[in-house]
Amino acid sequence: MSVDGDLSASLILRRGALARVGLERIALIEAVGDLGSISAAAKRLGLSYKGAWDGVQALNNLFDAPLIIANAGGKAGGAAVVTARGHAVIKAFREVEREIGAALSRLEAGLAAPGQDLGELFWSLGLRTSARNALRGMVARIADDEVTATVTLSLGDGVEIVSIITRRSRDELGLAVGEPAIALIKSSFVSLAAAAPLDGGVNRLAGVVVDREDGLAASEISLTLAAGKTLVATVSRGAVVPALGDRVVAIIEPSNVILAVE
């Protein structure tokens, strides 16, 4: 949206405090749409396969419907399709980008004054988090006691995440049934089992292993859940690490689920 020396802007589609889509991820959606493959899109954009896969996961997790539907194929490549929702996001982003470019041209033409740097007048804030999992849903239920609040977040297709926070936090976030919220979960807080425990506790999520990256100290496991969501778990060295295609159950303690609002 600029040439060297001109006022420039970086567009991020967002709601509230949490960033949604920037230019890099729009380019990723477009490349997947053109090439039909996440691995091919990664090569075009100079990304690692994992970087592109992580981008696809984040996009699908943060929207109410998947933007990209991919079949397991790993680095060797698998078919990937941009959904109607994904094409709508691309169109919206590019239209807003054009409007911003025109507005910046008008600002430079009409408001610039000697010694004034308009670039310093425009800035944006975004939330960054170390949590590997950011899952958007709707508040389905809230149960209060004297100190805490148990908040159930619906992710769609019957998948729910339960978080236990303080009542003060619930009030400060303004959480209410029917309103959107985002669950933030560190991958190290997600444990995996071959089957659901017999205790019947909450936050037992069935999924299929679609990606696995092994390191010296741990393995990072990506699961697909229902509703087009993805969950990432970190499995320490020495533990049983599931293979691609395995069906597992992710277990998360409600106290380890942090909630954020838009």
Buried (B, 14 or more C-beta within 10 A) or exposed (E): BEEEEEBBBEBBBBEEEBBBBBEEBBBBBBBBBEBBBBBBBBBBBEBEBBEBBBBBBBBBBBBEEBBBBBEEBBEEBBEBEBBEBBBEBBEEBEEEBEEBBEEBBEBEEEEEEEEEEBEEEEEEEEEEEEBBBBBBBBBBEBEEEEEBBBBBBBBBEEBBBBBBBEBEBBEEBEBEEEEBBBBBBBBBBBBBEEEBEEEEEBBBBBBBBBBBEEEEEBBBBBBBBEBBBBBBBBBEEEEEBBEBEBEBBBBBBBEBBBBBBE
